C-alpha cells in the first residue's frame, strides 16, 4: 500500500513526512515565478480542466463538472471561483514553507474540511500529480 505525503508512522517526524526543507523552498520559488509570469491561475485552470475532461468520475466533485461542456467551462463563474480559491489555498500553504509543522497543521485542516465533500486521498494525490504535470507544460 502506497503511503500518502501526510501519513506517518511512529518513527517519522513531521519534517520527513512533508519533505525536505530544500524541496519545499524549490516549490515556493517555482510558485513565486509563476506569480511573476501571471501563470498561477492559468496552471490551476488547465489542471482542473484536464481532470474534468479526462477523469469522468472526478467530474462529480465539482458543480461545474457535472454537466461538463468543454466550450463553456472557462466561462463558468463557478469554475473561476473554485480555481481562485484553489490558488489562494496554495498561496497560504506556500507562506508556511518555513514552518513545516504549521504547514502540516494547515494542510490537515484543509483536508478535514474536504472530508465532508467526499474528497479522499486518491483524489488529492492525483490532483497533485496533474498540477505538477500541467505546470511543466507552461
N, CA, C and O atoms as a GROMACS GRO file, in nm:
protein
  552
    1UNK      N    1   0.084  -0.119   0.000
    1UNK     CA    2   0.000   0.000   0.000
    1UNK      C    3   0.088   0.125   0.000
    1UNK      O    4   0.181   0.135   0.080
    2UNK      N    5   0.060   0.218  -0.088
    2UNK     CA    6   0.137   0.339  -0.102
    2UNK      C    7   0.102   0.438   0.010
    2UNK      O    8  -0.015   0.459   0.040
    3UNK      N    9   0.203   0.498   0.070
    3UNK     CA   10   0.180   0.597   0.175
    3UNK      C   11   0.159   0.734   0.113
    3UNK      O   12   0.224   0.767   0.014
    4UNK      N   13   0.070   0.811   0.169
    4UNK     CA   14   0.050   0.947   0.120
    4UNK      C   15   0.155   1.038   0.183
    4UNK      O   16   0.227   0.997   0.275
    5UNK      N   17   0.162   1.158   0.134
    5UNK     CA   18   0.259   1.254   0.184
    5UNK      C   19   0.235   1.286   0.331
    5UNK      O   20   0.330   1.304   0.406
    6UNK      N   21   0.110   1.293   0.372
    6UNK     CA   22   0.079   1.335   0.508
    6UNK      C   23   0.070   1.221   0.608
    6UNK      O   24   0.057   1.246   0.728
    7UNK      N   25   0.077   1.096   0.562
    7UNK     CA   26   0.073   0.985   0.657
    7UNK      C   27   0.210   0.971   0.722
    7UNK      O   28   0.313   1.006   0.664
    8UNK      N   29   0.209   0.919   0.844
    8UNK     CA   30   0.336   0.896   0.910
    8UNK      C   31   0.321   0.778   1.004
    8UNK      O   32   0.212   0.750   1.054
    9UNK      N   33   0.432   0.711   1.028
    9UNK     CA   34   0.430   0.608   1.131
    9UNK      C   35   0.497   0.664   1.254
    9UNK      O   36   0.538   0.781   1.256
   10UNK      N   37   0.511   0.584   1.356
   10UNK     CA   38   0.561   0.633   1.485
   10UNK      C   39   0.701   0.690   1.476
   10UNK      O   40   0.735   0.781   1.552
   11UNK      N   41   0.784   0.641   1.386
   11UNK     CA   42   0.923   0.685   1.378
   11UNK      C   43   0.944   0.808   1.290
   11UNK      O   44   1.049   0.871   1.295
   12UNK      N   45   0.844   0.842   1.208
   12UNK     CA   46   0.859   0.956   1.118
   12UNK      C   47   0.834   1.087   1.191
   12UNK      O   48   0.748   1.095   1.278
   13UNK      N   49   0.910   1.187   1.155
   13UNK     CA   50   0.884   1.320   1.206
   13UNK      C   51   0.801   1.394   1.103
   13UNK      O   52   0.795   1.354   0.986
   14UNK      N   53   0.737   1.502   1.146
   14UNK     CA   54   0.657   1.580   1.051
   14UNK      C   55   0.743   1.635   0.938
   14UNK      O   56   0.698   1.646   0.825
   15UNK      N   57   0.867   1.669   0.970
   15UNK     CA   58   0.955   1.723   0.867
   15UNK      C   59   0.982   1.620   0.758
   15UNK      O   60   0.985   1.655   0.640
   16UNK      N   61   1.001   1.493   0.794
   16UNK     CA   62   1.022   1.387   0.696
   16UNK      C   63   0.897   1.366   0.612
   16UNK      O   64   0.904   1.343   0.492
   17UNK      N   65   0.783   1.374   0.677
   17UNK     CA   66   0.657   1.346   0.610
   17UNK      C   67   0.630   1.446   0.499
   17UNK      O   68   0.591   1.405   0.389
   18UNK      N   69   0.650   1.571   0.522
   18UNK     CA   70   0.617   1.671   0.420
   18UNK      C   71   0.734   1.701   0.327
   18UNK      O   72   0.720   1.784   0.238
   19UNK      N   73   0.845   1.636   0.345
   19UNK     CA   74   0.957   1.651   0.254
   19UNK      C   75   1.068   1.735   0.312
   19UNK      O   76   1.053   1.794   0.420
   20UNK      N   77   1.176   1.741   0.242
   20UNK     CA   78   1.291   1.816   0.290
   20UNK      C   79   1.268   1.965   0.274
   20UNK      O   80   1.188   2.010   0.191
   21UNK      N   81   1.338   2.040   0.355
   21UNK     CA   82   1.329   2.185   0.350
   21UNK      C   83   1.365   2.237   0.212
   21UNK      O   84   1.302   2.330   0.162
   22UNK      N   85   1.466   2.177   0.150
   22UNK     CA   86   1.510   2.220   0.018
   22UNK      C   87   1.400   2.201  -0.086
   22UNK      O   88   1.378   2.289  -0.170
   23UNK      N   89   1.332   2.088  -0.082
   23UNK     CA   90   1.222   2.064  -0.177
   23UNK      C   91   1.111   2.167  -0.160
   23UNK      O   92   1.055   2.216  -0.258
   24UNK      N   93   1.081   2.200  -0.036
   24UNK     CA   94   0.976   2.298  -0.010
   24UNK      C   95   1.017   2.437  -0.059
   24UNK      O   96   0.935   2.510  -0.114
   25UNK      N   97   1.142   2.471  -0.039
   25UNK     CA   98   1.191   2.600  -0.087
   25UNK      C   99   1.186   2.607  -0.239
   25UNK      O  100   1.151   2.711  -0.296
   26UNK      N  101   1.220   2.498  -0.306
   26UNK     CA  102   1.213   2.494  -0.452
   26UNK      C  103   1.069   2.510  -0.500
   26UNK      O  104   1.042   2.580  -0.597
   27UNK      N  105   0.978   2.446  -0.432
   27UNK     CA  106   0.836   2.458  -0.468
   27UNK      C  107   0.790   2.603  -0.453
   27UNK      O  108   0.720   2.656  -0.539
   28UNK      N  109   0.830   2.665  -0.344
   28UNK     CA  110   0.790   2.805  -0.322
   28UNK      C  111   0.852   2.896  -0.428
   28UNK      O  112   0.785   2.985  -0.480
   29UNK      N  113   0.979   2.875  -0.461
   29UNK     CA  114   1.044   2.956  -0.565
   29UNK      C  115   0.971   2.941  -0.698
   29UNK      O  116   0.951   3.039  -0.770
   30UNK      N  117   0.934   2.820  -0.730
   30UNK     CA  118   0.862   2.796  -0.855
   30UNK      C  119   0.726   2.865  -0.852
   30UNK      O  120   0.684   2.924  -0.952
   31UNK      N  121   0.657   2.859  -0.739
   31UNK     CA  122   0.527   2.923  -0.724
   31UNK      C  123   0.541   3.075  -0.741
   31UNK      O  124   0.456   3.138  -0.803
   32UNK      N  125   0.647   3.132  -0.685
   32UNK     CA  126   0.672   3.275  -0.698
   32UNK      C  127   0.698   3.311  -0.844
   32UNK      O  128   0.649   3.414  -0.893
   33UNK      N  129   0.774   3.228  -0.915
   33UNK     CA  130   0.799   3.252  -1.057
   33UNK      C  131   0.669   3.250  -1.137
   33UNK      O  132   0.648   3.333  -1.226
   34UNK      N  133   0.582   3.156  -1.105
   34UNK     CA  134   0.452   3.152  -1.173
   34UNK      C  135   0.373   3.280  -1.147
   34UNK      O  136   0.304   3.330  -1.236
   35UNK      N  137   0.384   3.333  -1.026
   35UNK     CA  138   0.314   3.458  -0.994
   35UNK      C  139   0.371   3.574  -1.076
   35UNK      O  140   0.296   3.656  -1.128
   36UNK      N  141   0.503   3.580  -1.087
   36UNK     CA  142   0.567   3.688  -1.164
   36UNK      C  143   0.525   3.684  -1.310
   36UNK      O  144   0.513   3.789  -1.375
   37UNK      N  145   0.503   3.565  -1.362
   37UNK     CA  146   0.462   3.549  -1.501
   37UNK      C  147   0.309   3.549  -1.516
   37UNK      O  148   0.257   3.529  -1.626
   38UNK      N  149   0.240   3.571  -1.406
   38UNK     CA  150   0.093   3.569  -1.403
   38UNK      C  151   0.038   3.437  -1.458
   38UNK      O  152  -0.057   3.436  -1.537
   39UNK      N  153   0.098   3.326  -1.415
   39UNK     CA  154   0.057   3.194  -1.464
   39UNK      C  155  -0.003   3.104  -1.356
   39UNK      O  156  -0.047   2.993  -1.388
   40UNK      N  157  -0.007   3.148  -1.232
   40UNK     CA  158  -0.059   3.061  -1.126
   40UNK      C  159  -0.202   3.016  -1.157
   40UNK      O  160  -0.231   2.896  -1.157
   41UNK      N  161  -0.288   3.111  -1.183
   41UNK     CA  162  -0.428   3.078  -1.208
   41UNK      C  163  -0.444   2.996  -1.336
   41UNK      O  164  -0.524   2.903  -1.341
   42UNK      N  165  -0.367   3.030  -1.438
   42UNK     CA  166  -0.376   2.956  -1.565
   42UNK      C  167  -0.336   2.810  -1.547
   42UNK      O  168  -0.400   2.721  -1.603
   43UNK      N  169  -0.231   2.785  -1.470
   43UNK     CA  170  -0.187   2.647  -1.444
   43UNK      C  171  -0.296   2.571  -1.368
   43UNK      O  172  -0.325   2.456  -1.400
   44UNK      N  173  -0.355   2.635  -1.270
   44UNK     CA  174  -0.462   2.570  -1.193
   44UNK      C  175  -0.582   2.542  -1.282
   44UNK      O  176  -0.638   2.433  -1.278
   45UNK      N  177  -0.622   2.640  -1.362
   45UNK     CA  178  -0.737   2.621  -1.451
   45UNK      C  179  -0.712   2.508  -1.550
   45UNK      O  180  -0.801   2.425  -1.573
   46UNK      N  181  -0.594   2.504  -1.609
   46UNK     CA  182  -0.567   2.398  -1.707
   46UNK      C  183  -0.561   2.261  -1.640
   46UNK      O  184  -0.598   2.161  -1.700
   47UNK      N  185  -0.515   2.257  -1.516
   47UNK     CA  186  -0.513   2.129  -1.443
   47UNK      C  187  -0.654   2.080  -1.414
   47UNK      O  188  -0.686   1.964  -1.439
   48UNK      N  189  -0.738   2.168  -1.363
   48UNK     CA  190  -0.877   2.129  -1.333
   48UNK      C  191  -0.950   2.092  -1.461
   48UNK      O  192  -1.024   1.993  -1.463
   49UNK      N  193  -0.930   2.168  -1.567
   49UNK     CA  194  -0.994   2.136  -1.696
   49UNK      C  195  -0.948   1.999  -1.746
   49UNK      O  196  -1.028   1.921  -1.798
   50UNK      N  197  -0.820   1.970  -1.730
   50UNK     CA  198  -0.766   1.839  -1.771
   50UNK      C  199  -0.831   1.726  -1.691
   50UNK      O  200  -0.867   1.622  -1.747
   51UNK      N  201  -0.845   1.747  -1.563
   51UNK     CA  202  -0.908   1.645  -1.477
   51UNK      C  203  -1.053   1.622  -1.521
   51UNK      O  204  -1.096   1.508  -1.536
   52UNK      N  205  -1.126   1.729  -1.539
   52UNK     CA  206  -1.267   1.716  -1.578
   52UNK      C  207  -1.281   1.647  -1.713
   52UNK      O  208  -1.371   1.565  -1.732
   53UNK      N  209  -1.195   1.681  -1.804
   53UNK     CA  210  -1.204   1.623  -1.938
   53UNK      C  211  -1.163   1.476  -1.941
   53UNK      O  212  -1.224   1.396  -2.013
   54UNK      N  213  -1.062   1.439  -1.865
   54UNK     CA  214  -1.003   1.305  -1.877
   54UNK      C  215  -1.039   1.206  -1.767
   54UNK      O  216  -1.015   1.086  -1.783
   55UNK      N  217  -1.095   1.252  -1.658
   55UNK     CA  218  -1.128   1.164  -1.546
   55UNK      C  219  -1.276   1.183  -1.511
   55UNK      O  220  -1.310   1.253  -1.416
   56UNK      N  221  -1.362   1.119  -1.588
   56UNK     CA  222  -1.507   1.138  -1.575
   56UNK      C  223  -1.559   1.118  -1.433
   56UNK      O  224  -1.644   1.196  -1.390
   57UNK      N  225  -1.514   1.016  -1.357
   57UNK     CA  226  -1.567   1.000  -1.221
   57UNK      C  227  -1.538   1.120  -1.130
   57UNK      O  228  -1.613   1.146  -1.036
   58UNK      N  229  -1.432   1.193  -1.158
   58UNK     CA  230  -1.396   1.307  -1.074
   58UNK      C  231  -1.480   1.431  -1.107
   58UNK      O  232  -1.480   1.527  -1.030
   59UNK      N  233  -1.551   1.430  -1.217
   59UNK     CA  234  -1.637   1.544  -1.253
   59UNK      C  235  -1.740   1.571  -1.145
   59UNK      O  236  -1.781   1.686  -1.125
   60UNK      N  237  -1.781   1.467  -1.076
   60UNK     CA  238  -1.886   1.481  -0.975
   60UNK      C  239  -1.840   1.560  -0.853
   60UNK      O  240  -1.922   1.600  -0.771
   61UNK      N  241  -1.711   1.583  -0.841
   61UNK     CA  242  -1.659   1.660  -0.727
   61UNK      C  243  -1.699   1.807  -0.734
   61UNK      O  244  -1.707   1.874  -0.632
   62UNK      N  245  -1.723   1.856  -0.855
   62UNK     CA  246  -1.749   1.998  -0.873
   62UNK      C  247  -1.882   2.020  -0.942
   62UNK      O  248  -1.921   1.945  -1.031
   63UNK      N  249  -1.952   2.123  -0.900
   63UNK     CA  250  -2.080   2.155  -0.963
   63UNK      C  251  -2.061   2.190  -1.110
   63UNK      O  252  -2.147   2.160  -1.192
   64UNK      N  253  -1.951   2.254  -1.144
   64UNK     CA  254  -1.926   2.290  -1.284
   64UNK      C  255  -1.879   2.172  -1.368
   64UNK      O  256  -1.870   2.182  -1.490
   65UNK      N  257  -1.849   2.060  -1.304
   65UNK     CA  258  -1.804   1.942  -1.378
   65UNK      C  259  -1.915   1.844  -1.410
   65UNK      O  260  -1.900   1.759  -1.497
   66UNK      N  261  -2.026   1.856  -1.340
   66UNK     CA  262  -2.135   1.758  -1.356
   66UNK      C  263  -2.197   1.761  -1.495
   66UNK      O  264  -2.225   1.656  -1.552
   67UNK      N  265  -2.218   1.879  -1.549
   67UNK     CA  266  -2.273   1.893  -1.684
   67UNK      C  267  -2.166   1.952  -1.775
   67UNK      O  268  -2.186   2.056  -1.839
   68UNK      N  269  -2.054   1.885  -1.780
   68UNK     CA  270  -1.935   1.936  -1.848
   68UNK      C  271  -1.957   1.957  -1.997
   68UNK      O  272  -1.999   1.867  -2.069
   69UNK      N  273  -1.925   2.077  -2.041
   69UNK     CA  274  -1.918   2.111  -2.183
   69UNK      C  275  -1.789   2.189  -2.201
   69UNK      O  276  -1.773   2.298  -2.146
   70UNK      N  277  -1.698   2.133  -2.277
   70UNK     CA  278  -1.564   2.190  -2.292
   70UNK      C  279  -1.567   2.338  -2.331
   70UNK      O  280  -1.490   2.418  -2.278
   71UNK      N  281  -1.654   2.374  -2.423
   71UNK     CA  282  -1.660   2.511  -2.473
   71UNK      C  283  -1.704   2.611  -2.367
   71UNK      O  284  -1.669   2.728  -2.374
   72UNK      N  285  -1.781   2.565  -2.269
   72UNK     CA  286  -1.839   2.656  -2.170
   72UNK      C  287  -1.763   2.660  -2.037
   72UNK      O  288  -1.789   2.748  -1.955
   73UNK      N  289  -1.670   2.569  -2.016
   73UNK     CA  290  -1.604   2.558  -1.886
   73UNK      C  291  -1.536   2.687  -1.844
   73UNK      O  292  -1.556   2.733  -1.731
   74UNK      N  293  -1.455   2.746  -1.931
   74UNK     CA  294  -1.379   2.864  -1.894
   74UNK      C  295  -1.467   2.988  -1.876
   74UNK      O  296  -1.421   3.090  -1.824
   75UNK      N  297  -1.592   2.981  -1.919
   75UNK     CA  298  -1.686   3.092  -1.898
   75UNK      C  299  -1.775   3.070  -1.776
   75UNK      O  300  -1.857   3.155  -1.743
   76UNK      N  301  -1.759   2.959  -1.709
   76UNK     CA  302  -1.841   2.924  -1.593
   76UNK      C  303  -1.786   2.995  -1.469
   76UNK      O  304  -1.671   2.974  -1.431
   77UNK      N  305  -1.869   3.078  -1.407
   77UNK     CA  306  -1.826   3.153  -1.289
   77UNK      C  307  -1.787   3.061  -1.174
   77UNK      O  308  -1.695   3.093  -1.100
   78UNK      N  309  -1.855   2.948  -1.159
   78UNK     CA  310  -1.822   2.853  -1.052
   78UNK      C  311  -1.682   2.797  -1.072
   78UNK      O  312  -1.608   2.778  -0.976
   79UNK      N  313  -1.645   2.772  -1.197
   79UNK     CA  314  -1.511   2.723  -1.230
   79UNK      C  315  -1.406   2.828  -1.191
   79UNK      O  316  -1.306   2.795  -1.128
   80UNK      N  317  -1.430   2.953  -1.228
   80UNK     CA  318  -1.337   3.061  -1.193
   80UNK      C  319  -1.326   3.078  -1.042
   80UNK      O  320  -1.216   3.096  -0.990
   81UNK      N  321  -1.438   3.073  -0.973
   81UNK     CA  322  -1.437   3.088  -0.827
   81UNK      C  323  -1.358   2.975  -0.761
   81UNK      O  324  -1.278   3.000  -0.671
   82UNK      N  325  -1.380   2.853  -0.807
   82UNK     CA  326  -1.309   2.739  -0.750
   82UNK      C  327  -1.159   2.752  -0.773
   82UNK      O  328  -1.080   2.732  -0.681
   83UNK      N  329  -1.120   2.784  -0.895
   83UNK     CA  330  -0.977   2.796  -0.927
   83UNK      C  331  -0.911   2.907  -0.847
   83UNK      O  332  -0.797   2.893  -0.804
   84UNK      N  333  -0.982   3.016  -0.826
   84UNK     CA  334  -0.930   3.126  -0.745
   84UNK      C  335  -0.912   3.082  -0.600
   84UNK      O  336  -0.812   3.116  -0.537
   85UNK      N  337  -1.008   3.008  -0.546
   85UNK     CA  338  -0.995   2.956  -0.409
   85UNK      C  339  -0.878   2.859  -0.398
   85UNK      O  340  -0.805   2.860  -0.299
   86UNK      N  341  -0.861   2.775  -0.499
   86UNK     CA  342  -0.750   2.680  -0.501
   86UNK      C  343  -0.618   2.756  -0.502
   86UNK      O  344  -0.524   2.718  -0.431
   87UNK      N  345  -0.610   2.861  -0.582
   87UNK     CA  346  -0.489   2.943  -0.588
   87UNK      C  347  -0.462   3.006  -0.452
   87UNK      O  348  -0.347   3.008  -0.407
   88UNK      N  349  -0.563   3.057  -0.388
   88UNK     CA  350  -0.548   3.119  -0.256
   88UNK      C  351  -0.498   3.017  -0.153
   88UNK      O  352  -0.411   3.048  -0.072
   89UNK      N  353  -0.553   2.896  -0.158
   89UNK     CA  354  -0.508   2.791  -0.065
   89UNK      C  355  -0.361   2.759  -0.088
   89UNK      O  356  -0.285   2.744   0.008
   90UNK      N  357  -0.320   2.748  -0.214
   90UNK     CA  358  -0.178   2.721  -0.242
   90UNK      C  359  -0.089   2.836  -0.195
   90UNK      O  360   0.021   2.812  -0.145
   91UNK      N  361  -0.135   2.958  -0.212
   91UNK     CA  362  -0.058   3.074  -0.163
   91UNK      C  363  -0.039   3.064  -0.012
   91UNK      O  364   0.071   3.086   0.040
   92UNK      N  365  -0.146   3.029   0.059
   92UNK     CA  366  -0.138   3.017   0.205
   92UNK      C  367  -0.044   2.904   0.245
   92UNK      O  368   0.034   2.919   0.340
   93UNK      N  369  -0.050   2.794   0.176
   93UNK     CA  370   0.041   2.682   0.205
   93UNK      C  371   0.185   2.726   0.184
   93UNK      O  372   0.272   2.695   0.266
   94UNK      N  373   0.212   2.798   0.077
   94UNK     CA  374   0.349   2.843   0.048
   94UNK      C  375   0.400   2.940   0.153
   94UNK      O  376   0.521   2.949   0.176
   95UNK      N  377   0.310   3.014   0.218
   95UNK     CA  378   0.352   3.105   0.324
   95UNK      C  379   0.404   3.030   0.446
   95UNK      O  380   0.479   3.086   0.526
   96UNK      N  381   0.364   2.904   0.462
   96UNK     CA  382   0.405   2.823   0.576
   96UNK      C  383   0.530   2.739   0.550
   96UNK      O  384   0.569   2.660   0.636
   97UNK      N  385   0.592   2.753   0.435
   97UNK     CA  386   0.704   2.667   0.399
   97UNK      C  387   0.816   2.672   0.502
   97UNK      O  388   0.879   2.569   0.530
   98UNK      N  389   0.842   2.787   0.559
   98UNK     CA  390   0.949   2.799   0.658
   98UNK      C  391   0.913   2.737   0.793
   98UNK      O  392   1.000   2.717   0.877
   99UNK      N  393   0.787   2.707   0.813
   99UNK     CA  394   0.739   2.646   0.937
   99UNK      C  395   0.667   2.516   0.904
   99UNK      O  396   0.544   2.513   0.898
  100UNK      N  397   0.742   2.407   0.883
  100UNK     CA  398   0.681   2.280   0.838
  100UNK      C  399   0.569   2.229   0.929
  100UNK      O  400   0.470   2.176   0.879
  101UNK      N  401   0.583   2.245   1.059
  101UNK     CA  402   0.477   2.196   1.149
  101UNK      C  403   0.348   2.274   1.130
  101UNK      O  404   0.239   2.216   1.128
  102UNK      N  405   0.360   2.406   1.116
  102UNK     CA  406   0.241   2.488   1.092
  102UNK      C  407   0.179   2.456   0.957
  102UNK      O  408   0.056   2.453   0.944
  103UNK      N  409   0.263   2.432   0.857
  103UNK     CA  410   0.213   2.397   0.725
  103UNK      C  411   0.138   2.264   0.731
  103UNK      O  412   0.032   2.250   0.670
  104UNK      N  413   0.193   2.169   0.803
  104UNK     CA  414   0.129   2.038   0.817
  104UNK      C  415  -0.008   2.053   0.884
  104UNK      O  416  -0.105   1.992   0.840
  105UNK      N  417  -0.016   2.134   0.989
  105UNK     CA  418  -0.144   2.158   1.057
  105UNK      C  419  -0.244   2.222   0.962
  105UNK      O  420  -0.361   2.184   0.958
  106UNK      N  421  -0.197   2.320   0.886
  106UNK     CA  422  -0.285   2.390   0.793
  106UNK      C  423  -0.340   2.294   0.686
  106UNK      O  424  -0.459   2.296   0.656
  107UNK      N  425  -0.254   2.210   0.630
  107UNK     CA  426  -0.296   2.114   0.528
  107UNK      C  427  -0.394   2.014   0.586
  107UNK      O  428  -0.492   1.977   0.522
  108UNK      N  429  -0.368   1.969   0.707
  108UNK     CA  430  -0.461   1.876   0.772
  108UNK      C  431  -0.598   1.942   0.794
  108UNK      O  432  -0.702   1.877   0.779
  109UNK      N  433  -0.596   2.069   0.830
  109UNK     CA  434  -0.722   2.142   0.849
  109UNK      C  435  -0.800   2.149   0.717
  109UNK      O  436  -0.922   2.129   0.716
  110UNK      N  437  -0.732   2.177   0.608
  110UNK     CA  438  -0.797   2.178   0.477
  110UNK      C  439  -0.854   2.040   0.447
  110UNK      O  440  -0.968   2.028   0.402
  111UNK      N  441  -0.775   1.937   0.471
  111UNK     CA  442  -0.820   1.800   0.446
  111UNK      C  443  -0.942   1.763   0.529
  111UNK      O  444  -1.032   1.696   0.480
  112UNK      N  445  -0.944   1.806   0.654
  112UNK     CA  446  -1.058   1.775   0.741
  112UNK      C  447  -1.185   1.840   0.689
  112UNK      O  448  -1.293   1.782   0.696
  113UNK      N  449  -1.173   1.960   0.637
  113UNK     CA  450  -1.290   2.028   0.582
  113UNK      C  451  -1.340   1.959   0.455
  113UNK      O  452  -1.461   1.951   0.432
  114UNK      N  453  -1.250   1.910   0.374
  114UNK     CA  454  -1.288   1.849   0.247
  114UNK      C  455  -1.335   1.705   0.263
  114UNK      O  456  -1.392   1.649   0.169
  115UNK      N  457  -1.313   1.645   0.376
  115UNK     CA  458  -1.360   1.509   0.400
  115UNK      C  459  -1.511   1.501   0.380
  115UNK      O  460  -1.562   1.402   0.328
  116UNK      N  461  -1.581   1.604   0.421
  116UNK     CA  462  -1.727   1.604   0.414
  116UNK      C  463  -1.780   1.628   0.272
  116UNK      O  464  -1.900   1.619   0.248
  117UNK      N  465  -1.690   1.659   0.179
  117UNK     CA  466  -1.729   1.674   0.038
  117UNK      C  467  -1.698   1.547  -0.041
  117UNK      O  468  -1.699   1.548  -0.164
  118UNK      N  469  -1.670   1.439   0.030
  118UNK     CA  470  -1.633   1.311  -0.031
  118UNK      C  471  -1.506   1.321  -0.114
  118UNK      O  472  -1.493   1.256  -0.218
  119UNK      N  473  -1.412   1.402  -0.069
  119UNK     CA  474  -1.282   1.412  -0.134
  119UNK      C  475  -1.186   1.329  -0.051
  119UNK      O  476  -1.162   1.359   0.066
  120UNK      N  477  -1.131   1.227  -0.110
  120UNK     CA  478  -1.043   1.135  -0.039
  120UNK      C  479  -0.902   1.143  -0.095
  120UNK      O  480  -0.879   1.203  -0.200
  121UNK      N  481  -0.808   1.082  -0.025
  121UNK     CA  482  -0.668   1.088  -0.064
  121UNK      C  483  -0.638   1.053  -0.209
  121UNK      O  484  -0.559   1.122  -0.271
  122UNK      N  485  -0.698   0.949  -0.265
  122UNK     CA  486  -0.666   0.921  -0.406
  122UNK      C  487  -0.695   1.040  -0.497
  122UNK      O  488  -0.622   1.064  -0.594
  123UNK      N  489  -0.801   1.116  -0.467
  123UNK     CA  490  -0.830   1.234  -0.547
  123UNK      C  491  -0.721   1.339  -0.530
  123UNK      O  492  -0.672   1.395  -0.629
  124UNK      N  493  -0.684   1.365  -0.406
  124UNK     CA  494  -0.586   1.471  -0.383
  124UNK      C  495  -0.449   1.433  -0.436
  124UNK      O  496  -0.378   1.520  -0.488
  125UNK      N  497  -0.411   1.308  -0.426
  125UNK     CA  498  -0.282   1.265  -0.480
  125UNK      C  499  -0.281   1.276  -0.632
  125UNK      O  500  -0.180   1.316  -0.690
  126UNK      N  501  -0.390   1.240  -0.695
  126UNK     CA  502  -0.399   1.251  -0.841
  126UNK      C  503  -0.396   1.398  -0.883
  126UNK      O  504  -0.331   1.432  -0.982
  127UNK      N  505  -0.463   1.484  -0.808
  127UNK     CA  506  -0.462   1.627  -0.839
  127UNK      C  507  -0.321   1.684  -0.828
  127UNK      O  508  -0.281   1.765  -0.911
  128UNK      N  509  -0.247   1.642  -0.727
  128UNK     CA  510  -0.110   1.689  -0.711
  128UNK      C  511  -0.025   1.651  -0.832
  128UNK      O  512   0.047   1.734  -0.885
  129UNK      N  513  -0.034   1.526  -0.875
  129UNK     CA  514   0.042   1.480  -0.992
  129UNK      C  515   0.005   1.561  -1.116
  129UNK      O  516   0.092   1.603  -1.192
  130UNK      N  517  -0.124   1.582  -1.136
  130UNK     CA  518  -0.170   1.656  -1.254
  130UNK      C  519  -0.130   1.802  -1.249
  130UNK      O  520  -0.097   1.861  -1.352
  131UNK      N  521  -0.132   1.861  -1.131
  131UNK     CA  522  -0.092   2.000  -1.117
  131UNK      C  523   0.055   2.016  -1.152
  131UNK      O  524   0.093   2.111  -1.221
  132UNK      N  525   0.138   1.925  -1.106
  132UNK     CA  526   0.281   1.930  -1.138
  132UNK      C  527   0.302   1.911  -1.287
  132UNK      O  528   0.381   1.984  -1.348
  133UNK      N  529   0.233   1.815  -1.347
  133UNK     CA  530   0.247   1.789  -1.490
  133UNK      C  531   0.199   1.909  -1.571
  133UNK      O  532   0.263   1.947  -1.669
  134UNK      N  533   0.089   1.969  -1.532
  134UNK     CA  534   0.035   2.085  -1.602
  134UNK      C  535   0.132   2.202  -1.596
  134UNK      O  536   0.149   2.275  -1.693
  135UNK      N  537   0.196   2.217  -1.481
  135UNK     CA  538   0.290   2.326  -1.462
  135UNK      C  539   0.408   2.313  -1.558
  135UNK      O  540   0.456   2.413  -1.610
  136UNK      N  541   0.455   2.193  -1.582
  136UNK     CA  542   0.568   2.173  -1.671
  136UNK      C  543   0.532   2.203  -1.816
  136UNK      O  544   0.621   2.227  -1.898
  137UNK      N  545   0.404   2.201  -1.849
  137UNK     CA  546   0.361   2.228  -1.986
  137UNK      C  547   0.356   2.376  -2.016
  137UNK      O  548   0.343   2.414  -2.133
  138UNK      N  549   0.366   2.462  -1.915
  138UNK     CA  550   0.358   2.607  -1.938
  138UNK      C  551   0.493   2.669  -1.943
  138UNK      O  552   0.505   2.790  -1.962
   0.00000   0.00000   0.00000
